[in-house]
Amino acid sequence: MDVSQKLKAEKVVAKTGKTLEVWFEIIDKFDAKKGHTAIAKHLKEKHKLSSWWAQSITTRYEFDNDLRKLYQRTGKKGFTITVQKTMPYKIDKVYDVFTNPKLLKKWFLPYVNMTVKDGAAFNFDQVTKGKFLNIFPNEKIILNLVSNINEETSRVVIDFTKKDNNKTTIKITQSDLTTDIAIAAQKDFWRNFLSAGGSFLETL
């Protein structure tokens, strides 16, 4: 399936208030030469898109504008990225916010059903699919992600570590990334993921 079919037009309008064509015009005016990270950040901060939609629309724009070569696998050894954040909450509370399906729907993916358990699979609007491999409550989550764009498979390990004074550190390590676009996009995604979860925790 071509990437142009992966974001359904009616869903884009329903979730963002604008058509893809309008979003593409916004990106053109911003100047796409600034790169994937800058575009996604602009859509999120200036136009108030969620992290997921900012990343998805940016990716779709790049494909529709013949930037496919940026996503082609180079054959090089995969790269590893690490993102972490310390939150002023007990580990069981933090773990619950990042794994409880009912809570995830409130702050992360309101339209995607996800169950965090061994062997459970999920799909983000056919852009990325994944499978949870091992779940260690209040300690570690291991999963695989597969890009439906170029079939790149990466491994993600999410570590939950108890700190002093009722603090918890979440460290996310993603390995086997083989494209510059994937590296930049996933760094942004995980940073925004941790930031959004932290902001939701403040409301509880």
C-alpha positions as protocol buffer text, in pm:
chain_id: "A"
residue {
  index: 1
  type: MET
  ca { x: 0 y: 0 z: 0 }
}
residue {
  index: 2
  type: ASP
  ca { x: 133 y: 345 z: -95 }
}
residue {
  index: 3
  type: VAL
  ca { x: 181 y: 588 z: 190 }
}
residue {
  index: 4
  type: SER
  ca { x: -67 y: 825 z: 27 }
}
residue {
  index: 5
  type: GLN
  ca { x: -338 y: 576 z: 120 }
}
residue {
  index: 6
  type: LYS
  ca { x: -229 y: 534 z: 479 }
}
residue {
  index: 7
  type: LEU
  ca { x: -388 y: 851 z: 618 }
}
residue {
  index: 8
  type: LYS
  ca { x: -756 y: 853 z: 536 }
}
residue {
  index: 9
  type: ALA
  ca { x: -872 y: 1195 z: 417 }
}
residue {
  index: 10
  type: GLU
  ca { x: -1190 y: 1197 z: 623 }
}
residue {
  index: 11
  type: LYS
  ca { x: -1001 y: 1105 z: 941 }
}
residue {
  index: 12
  type: VAL
  ca { x: -746 y: 1383 z: 884 }
}
residue {
  index: 13
  type: VAL
  ca { x: -1023 y: 1641 z: 861 }
}
residue {
  index: 14
  type: ALA
  ca { x: -1214 y: 1498 z: 1158 }
}
residue {
  index: 15
  type: LYS
  ca { x: -909 y: 1491 z: 1384 }
}
residue {
  index: 16
  type: THR
  ca { x: -724 y: 1806 z: 1272 }
}
residue {
  index: 17
  type: GLY
  ca { x: -991 y: 2035 z: 1129 }
}
residue {
  index: 18
  type: LYS
  ca { x: -811 y: 2072 z: 795 }
}
residue {
  index: 19
  type: THR
  ca { x: -757 y: 1868 z: 479 }
}
residue {
  index: 20
  type: LEU
  ca { x: -417 y: 1731 z: 387 }
}
residue {
  index: 21
  type: GLU
  ca { x: -401 y: 1983 z: 104 }
}
residue {
  index: 22
  type: VAL
  ca { x: -434 y: 2270 z: 351 }
}
residue {
  index: 23
  type: TRP
  ca { x: -170 y: 2119 z: 578 }
}
residue {
  index: 24
  type: PHE
  ca { x: 63 y: 2082 z: 281 }
}
residue {
  index: 25
  type: GLU
  ca { x: 17 y: 2450 z: 198 }
}
residue {
  index: 26
  type: ILE
  ca { x: 104 y: 2537 z: 557 }
}
residue {
  index: 27
  type: ILE
  ca { x: 421 y: 2329 z: 534 }
}
residue {
  index: 28
  type: ASP
  ca { x: 514 y: 2488 z: 201 }
}
residue {
  index: 29
  type: LYS
  ca { x: 484 y: 2836 z: 354 }
}
residue {
  index: 30
  type: PHE
  ca { x: 690 y: 2727 z: 654 }
}
residue {
  index: 31
  type: ASP
  ca { x: 964 y: 2593 z: 421 }
}
residue {
  index: 32
  type: ALA
  ca { x: 999 y: 2216 z: 410 }
}
residue {
  index: 33
  type: LYS
  ca { x: 1375 y: 2247 z: 356 }
}
residue {
  index: 34
  type: LYS
  ca { x: 1405 y: 2308 z: 731 }
}
residue {
  index: 35
  type: GLY
  ca { x: 1359 y: 1934 z: 774 }
}
residue {
  index: 36
  type: HIS
  ca { x: 1131 y: 1680 z: 935 }
}
residue {
  index: 37
  type: THR
  ca { x: 1192 y: 1777 z: 1297 }
}
residue {
  index: 38
  type: ALA
  ca { x: 1136 y: 2148 z: 1236 }
}
residue {
  index: 39
  type: ILE
  ca { x: 817 y: 2086 z: 1036 }
}
residue {
  index: 40
  type: ALA
  ca { x: 663 y: 1857 z: 1299 }
}
residue {
  index: 41
  type: LYS
  ca { x: 754 y: 2101 z: 1575 }
}
residue {
  index: 42
  type: HIS
  ca { x: 595 y: 2389 z: 1380 }
}
residue {
  index: 43
  type: LEU
  ca { x: 270 y: 2197 z: 1328 }
}
residue {
  index: 44
  type: LYS
  ca { x: 256 y: 2101 z: 1694 }
}
residue {
  index: 45
  type: GLU
  ca { x: 346 y: 2437 z: 1849 }
}
residue {
  index: 46
  type: LYS
  ca { x: 206 y: 2685 z: 1598 }
}
residue {
  index: 47
  type: HIS
  ca { x: -99 y: 2493 z: 1480 }
}
residue {
  index: 48
  type: LYS
  ca { x: -170 y: 2293 z: 1798 }
}
residue {
  index: 49
  type: LEU
  ca { x: -162 y: 1946 z: 1644 }
}
residue {
  index: 50
  type: SER
  ca { x: -100 y: 1650 z: 1868 }
}
residue {
  index: 51
  type: SER
  ca { x: 246 y: 1496 z: 1846 }
}
residue {
  index: 52
  type: TRP
  ca { x: 111 y: 1197 z: 1656 }
}
residue {
  index: 53
  type: TRP
  ca { x: -70 y: 1403 z: 1393 }
}
residue {
  index: 54
  type: ALA
  ca { x: 222 y: 1644 z: 1352 }
}
residue {
  index: 55
  type: GLN
  ca { x: 454 y: 1350 z: 1281 }
}
residue {
  index: 56
  type: SER
  ca { x: 206 y: 1171 z: 1054 }
}
residue {
  index: 57
  type: ILE
  ca { x: 125 y: 1473 z: 839 }
}
residue {
  index: 58
  type: THR
  ca { x: 492 y: 1563 z: 809 }
}
residue {
  index: 59
  type: THR
  ca { x: 574 y: 1210 z: 695 }
}
residue {
  index: 60
  type: ARG
  ca { x: 288 y: 1211 z: 446 }
}
residue {
  index: 61
  type: TYR
  ca { x: 401 y: 1548 z: 307 }
}
residue {
  index: 62
  type: GLU
  ca { x: 756 y: 1421 z: 259 }
}
residue {
  index: 63
  type: PHE
  ca { x: 637 y: 1115 z: 70 }
}
residue {
  index: 64
  type: ASP
  ca { x: 395 y: 1307 z: -148 }
}
residue {
  index: 65
  type: ASN
  ca { x: 673 y: 1549 z: -239 }
}
residue {
  index: 66
  type: ASP
  ca { x: 912 y: 1283 z: -367 }
}
residue {
  index: 67
  type: LEU
  ca { x: 1130 y: 1260 z: -58 }
}
residue {
  index: 68
  type: ARG
  ca { x: 1104 y: 882 z: -50 }
}
residue {
  index: 69
  type: LYS
  ca { x: 1480 y: 843 z: -71 }
}
residue {
  index: 70
  type: LEU
  ca { x: 1504 y: 973 z: 285 }
}
residue {
  index: 71
  type: TYR
  ca { x: 1313 y: 666 z: 401 }
}
residue {
  index: 72
  type: GLN
  ca { x: 1500 y: 407 z: 198 }
}
residue {
  index: 73
  type: ARG
  ca { x: 1702 y: 169 z: 409 }
}
residue {
  index: 74
  type: THR
  ca { x: 2074 y: 220 z: 354 }
}
residue {
  index: 75
  type: GLY
  ca { x: 2194 y: -124 z: 457 }
}
residue {
  index: 76
  type: LYS
  ca { x: 2402 y: 35 z: 731 }
}
residue {
  index: 77
  type: LYS
  ca { x: 2407 y: -102 z: 1083 }
}
residue {
  index: 78
  type: GLY
  ca { x: 2109 y: 24 z: 1278 }
}
residue {
  index: 79
  type: PHE
  ca { x: 2129 y: 321 z: 1510 }
}
residue {
  index: 80
  type: THR
  ca { x: 2005 y: 341 z: 1868 }
}
residue {
  index: 81
  type: ILE
  ca { x: 1834 y: 638 z: 2030 }
}
residue {
  index: 82
  type: THR
  ca { x: 1759 y: 696 z: 2398 }
}
residue {
  index: 83
  type: VAL
  ca { x: 1515 y: 943 z: 2552 }
}
residue {
  index: 84
  type: GLN
  ca { x: 1435 y: 972 z: 2921 }
}
residue {
  index: 85
  type: LYS
  ca { x: 1239 y: 1182 z: 3167 }
}
residue {
  index: 86
  type: THR
  ca { x: 1215 y: 1189 z: 3546 }
}
residue {
  index: 87
  type: MET
  ca { x: 871 y: 1253 z: 3694 }
}
residue {
  index: 88
  type: PRO
  ca { x: 783 y: 1348 z: 4054 }
}
residue {
  index: 89
  type: TYR
  ca { x: 545 y: 1058 z: 4111 }
}
residue {
  index: 90
  type: LYS
  ca { x: 558 y: 706 z: 4253 }
}
residue {
  index: 91
  type: ILE
  ca { x: 647 y: 433 z: 4009 }
}
residue {
  index: 92
  type: ASP
  ca { x: 313 y: 252 z: 4027 }
}
residue {
  index: 93
  type: LYS
  ca { x: 124 y: 571 z: 3939 }
}
residue {
  index: 94
  type: VAL
  ca { x: 354 y: 649 z: 3648 }
}
residue {
  index: 95
  type: TYR
  ca { x: 340 y: 294 z: 3516 }
}
residue {
  index: 96
  type: ASP
  ca { x: -40 y: 297 z: 3531 }
}
residue {
  index: 97
  type: VAL
  ca { x: -67 y: 618 z: 3327 }
}
residue {
  index: 98
  type: PHE
  ca { x: 162 y: 478 z: 3056 }
}
residue {
  index: 99
  type: THR
  ca { x: 1 y: 133 z: 3034 }
}
residue {
  index: 100
  type: ASN
  ca { x: -364 y: 148 z: 3145 }
}
residue {
  index: 101
  type: PRO
  ca { x: -578 y: 137 z: 2826 }
}
residue {
  index: 102
  type: LYS
  ca { x: -845 y: 367 z: 2971 }
}
residue {
  index: 103
  type: LEU
  ca { x: -587 y: 628 z: 3070 }
}
residue {
  index: 104
  type: LEU
  ca { x: -395 y: 598 z: 2741 }
}
residue {
  index: 105
  type: LYS
  ca { x: -714 y: 684 z: 2555 }
}
residue {
  index: 106
  type: LYS
  ca { x: -738 y: 1010 z: 2749 }
}
residue {
  index: 107
  type: TRP
  ca { x: -396 y: 1148 z: 2668 }
}
residue {
  index: 108
  type: PHE
  ca { x: -223 y: 940 z: 2401 }
}
residue {
  index: 109
  type: LEU
  ca { x: -435 y: 758 z: 2143 }
}
residue {
  index: 110
  type: PRO
  ca { x: -806 y: 827 z: 2186 }
}
residue {
  index: 111
  type: TYR
  ca { x: -899 y: 641 z: 1868 }
}
residue {
  index: 112
  type: VAL
  ca { x: -664 y: 340 z: 1891 }
}
residue {
  index: 113
  type: ASN
  ca { x: -736 y: 38 z: 2106 }
}
residue {
  index: 114
  type: MET
  ca { x: -420 y: -80 z: 2277 }
}
residue {
  index: 115
  type: THR
  ca { x: -373 y: -344 z: 2544 }
}
residue {
  index: 116
  type: VAL
  ca { x: -31 y: -358 z: 2706 }
}
residue {
  index: 117
  type: LYS
  ca { x: 29 y: -729 z: 2761 }
}
residue {
  index: 118
  type: ASP
  ca { x: 261 y: -1002 z: 2633 }
}
residue {
  index: 119
  type: GLY
  ca { x: 189 y: -1082 z: 2269 }
}
residue {
  index: 120
  type: ALA
  ca { x: -62 y: -801 z: 2212 }
}
residue {
  index: 121
  type: ALA
  ca { x: -44 y: -634 z: 1868 }
}
residue {
  index: 122
  type: PHE
  ca { x: -143 y: -282 z: 1766 }
}
residue {
  index: 123
  type: ASN
  ca { x: -158 y: -65 z: 1453 }
}
residue {
  index: 124
  type: PHE
  ca { x: -134 y: 313 z: 1421 }
}
residue {
  index: 125
  type: ASP
  ca { x: -357 y: 388 z: 1121 }
}
residue {
  index: 126
  type: GLN
  ca { x: -150 y: 145 z: 911 }
}
residue {
  index: 127
  type: VAL
  ca { x: 156 y: 372 z: 941 }
}
residue {
  index: 128
  type: THR
  ca { x: 327 y: 169 z: 1212 }
}
residue {
  index: 129
  type: LYS
  ca { x: 240 y: -166 z: 1361 }
}
residue {
  index: 130
  type: GLY
  ca { x: 385 y: -326 z: 1667 }
}
residue {
  index: 131
  type: LYS
  ca { x: 376 y: -610 z: 1915 }
}
residue {
  index: 132
  type: PHE
  ca { x: 445 y: -621 z: 2288 }
}
residue {
  index: 133
  type: LEU
  ca { x: 700 y: -894 z: 2356 }
}
residue {
  index: 134
  type: ASN
  ca { x: 755 y: -887 z: 2731 }
}
residue {
  index: 135
  type: ILE
  ca { x: 584 y: -692 z: 3007 }
}
residue {
  index: 136
  type: PHE
  ca { x: 736 y: -663 z: 3354 }
}
residue {
  index: 137
  type: PRO
  ca { x: 493 y: -453 z: 3563 }
}
residue {
  index: 138
  type: ASN
  ca { x: 642 y: -140 z: 3719 }
}
residue {
  index: 139
  type: GLU
  ca { x: 979 y: -231 z: 3565 }
}
residue {
  index: 140
  type: LYS
  ca { x: 1011 y: -282 z: 3190 }
}
residue {
  index: 141
  type: ILE
  ca { x: 822 y: -307 z: 2859 }
}
residue {
  index: 142
  type: ILE
  ca { x: 978 y: -461 z: 2548 }
}
residue {
  index: 143
  type: LEU
  ca { x: 814 y: -430 z: 2207 }
}
residue {
  index: 144
  type: ASN
  ca { x: 883 y: -441 z: 1835 }
}
residue {
  index: 145
  type: LEU
  ca { x: 778 y: -170 z: 1591 }
}
residue {
  index: 146
  type: VAL
  ca { x: 749 y: -221 z: 1215 }
}
residue {
  index: 147
  type: SER
  ca { x: 720 y: 67 z: 969 }
}
residue {
  index: 148
  type: ASN
  ca { x: 455 y: 4 z: 705 }
}
residue {
  index: 149
  type: ILE
  ca { x: 644 y: 254 z: 491 }
}
residue {
  index: 150
  type: ASN
  ca { x: 972 y: 67 z: 444 }
}
residue {
  index: 151
  type: GLU
  ca { x: 930 y: -246 z: 662 }
}
residue {
  index: 152
  type: GLU
  ca { x: 1202 y: -128 z: 899 }
}
residue {
  index: 153
  type: THR
  ca { x: 1180 y: -327 z: 1223 }
}
residue {
  index: 154
  type: SER
  ca { x: 1309 y: -180 z: 1547 }
}
residue {
  index: 155
  type: ARG
  ca { x: 1318 y: -287 z: 1909 }
}
residue {
  index: 156
  type: VAL
  ca { x: 1192 y: -61 z: 2190 }
}
residue {
  index: 157
  type: VAL
  ca { x: 1270 y: -106 z: 2558 }
}
residue {
  index: 158
  type: ILE
  ca { x: 1092 y: 115 z: 2811 }
}
residue {
  index: 159
  type: ASP
  ca { x: 1249 y: 108 z: 3156 }
}
residue {
  index: 160
  type: PHE
  ca { x: 1075 y: 237 z: 3469 }
}
residue {
  index: 161
  type: THR
  ca { x: 1317 y: 314 z: 3754 }
}
residue {
  index: 162
  type: LYS
  ca { x: 1222 y: 418 z: 4107 }
}
residue {
  index: 163
  type: LYS
  ca { x: 1416 y: 720 z: 4234 }
}
residue {
  index: 164
  type: ASP
  ca { x: 1442 y: 888 z: 4573 }
}
residue {
  index: 165
  type: ASN
  ca { x: 1165 y: 1114 z: 4704 }
}
residue {
  index: 166
  type: ASN
  ca { x: 889 y: 930 z: 4517 }
}
residue {
  index: 167
  type: LYS
  ca { x: 1030 y: 1007 z: 4173 }
}
residue {
  index: 168
  type: THR
  ca { x: 1030 y: 780 z: 3869 }
}
residue {
  index: 169
  type: THR
  ca { x: 1253 y: 785 z: 3562 }
}
residue {
  index: 170
  type: ILE
  ca { x: 1129 y: 647 z: 3231 }
}
residue {
  index: 171
  type: LYS
  ca { x: 1402 y: 563 z: 2982 }
}
residue {
  index: 172
  type: ILE
  ca { x: 1305 y: 466 z: 2628 }
}
residue {
  index: 173
  type: THR
  ca { x: 1566 y: 297 z: 2408 }
}
residue {
  index: 174
  type: GLN
  ca { x: 1488 y: 223 z: 2043 }
}
residue {
  index: 175
  type: SER
  ca { x: 1741 y: 26 z: 1839 }
}
residue {
  index: 176
  type: ASP
  ca { x: 1789 y: -89 z: 1478 }
}
residue {
  index: 177
  type: LEU
  ca { x: 1684 y: 239 z: 1316 }
}
residue {
  index: 178
  type: THR
  ca { x: 1844 y: 270 z: 973 }
}
residue {
  index: 179
  type: THR
  ca { x: 1728 y: 601 z: 822 }
}
residue {
  index: 180
  type: ASP
  ca { x: 1793 y: 962 z: 916 }
}
residue {
  index: 181
  type: ILE
  ca { x: 1422 y: 1039 z: 898 }
}
residue {
  index: 182
  type: ALA
  ca { x: 1334 y: 754 z: 1134 }
}
residue {
  index: 183
  type: ILE
  ca { x: 1598 y: 863 z: 1386 }
}
residue {
  index: 184
  type: ALA
  ca { x: 1475 y: 1224 z: 1391 }
}
residue {
  index: 185
  type: ALA
  ca { x: 1107 y: 1131 z: 1389 }
}
residue {
  index: 186
  type: GLN
  ca { x: 1134 y: 875 z: 1667 }
}
residue {
  index: 187
  type: LYS
  ca { x: 1336 y: 1105 z: 1892 }
}
residue {
  index: 188
  type: ASP
  ca { x: 1064 y: 1366 z: 1855 }
}
residue {
  index: 189
  type: PHE
  ca { x: 789 y: 1111 z: 1906 }
}
residue {
  index: 190
  type: TRP
  ca { x: 929 y: 968 z: 2229 }
}
residue {
  index: 191
  type: ARG
  ca { x: 1010 y: 1311 z: 2373 }
}
residue {
  index: 192
  type: ASN
  ca { x: 655 y: 1424 z: 2305 }
}
residue {
  index: 193
  type: PHE
  ca { x: 519 y: 1094 z: 2437 }
}
residue {
  index: 194
  type: LEU
  ca { x: 695 y: 1143 z: 2771 }
}
residue {
  index: 195
  type: SER
  ca { x: 602 y: 1510 z: 2786 }
}
residue {
  index: 196
  type: ALA
  ca { x: 234 y: 1439 z: 2719 }
}
residue {
  index: 197
  type: GLY
  ca { x: 225 y: 1162 z: 2978 }
}
residue {
  index: 198
  type: GLY
  ca { x: 391 y: 1388 z: 3232 }
}
residue {
  index: 199
  type: SER
  ca { x: 138 y: 1664 z: 3165 }
}
residue {
  index: 200
  type: PHE
  ca { x: -148 y: 1419 z: 3212 }
}
residue {
  index: 201
  type: LEU
  ca { x: -2 y: 1304 z: 3543 }
}
residue {
  index: 202
  type: GLU
  ca { x: -20 y: 1664 z: 3666 }
}
residue {
  index: 203
  type: THR
  ca { x: -398 y: 1655 z: 3623 }
}
residue {
  index: 204
  type: LEU
  ca { x: -451 y: 1349 z: 3844 }
}
